[in-house]
Structure formats: C-alpha cells, structure tokens
C-alpha cells in the first residue's frame, strides 16, 4: 500500500532518511553504480543484507552491504510507509 516513484533516483527522496547503522528490515537502500546520481535500489533485510535485482534479465539476489563493492557505492537508506 506504499506509493513510490518508479525510478530509484526519485525513490531516494521518499520517506525519511535512515543512517546505515539504523537500517531496519524493509528500509530502502540506495547506490550509485554508474555515474554521479543514484541509479540502484534494494530492500534491506537485516544483518547488513539486502535484496535487489542486479540488472535486466538477471534473477533477484541477496548481497551484503559489507562487501567492498556495495560499501563504496552505498549512498543512503530511506524508510517509507
């Protein structure tokens, strides 16, 4: 029942900001993968894990925010709803 914009860079302004240390399951996590603006979003699962769709035609998967790749690209969390 939560309405969100379609694209991740607009979703990054929905709800309220959450620091990484305060993330809770269900919070959205945002990343900059290609360039200077947010272009990827996942859903936080707890214990530093999140679920996301890596790219077109790839299955949804779980990754960890502690991985160096994701840690460098993490740009913030938001709590919606």
Secondary structure as GFF3:
##gff-version 3
##sequence-region A 1 81
A	DSSP	alpha_helix	8	11	.	.	.	ID=ss1
A	DSSP	beta_strand	16	18	.	.	.	ID=ss2
A	DSSP	three_ten_helix	20	22	.	.	.	ID=ss3
A	DSSP	beta_strand	28	31	.	.	.	ID=ss4
A	DSSP	beta_strand	40	46	.	.	.	ID=ss5
A	DSSP	beta_strand	49	53	.	.	.	ID=ss6
A	DSSP	beta_strand	60	64	.	.	.	ID=ss7
A	DSSP	alpha_helix	68	73	.	.	.	ID=ss8
A	DSSP	beta_strand	74	79	.	.	.	ID=ss9
###
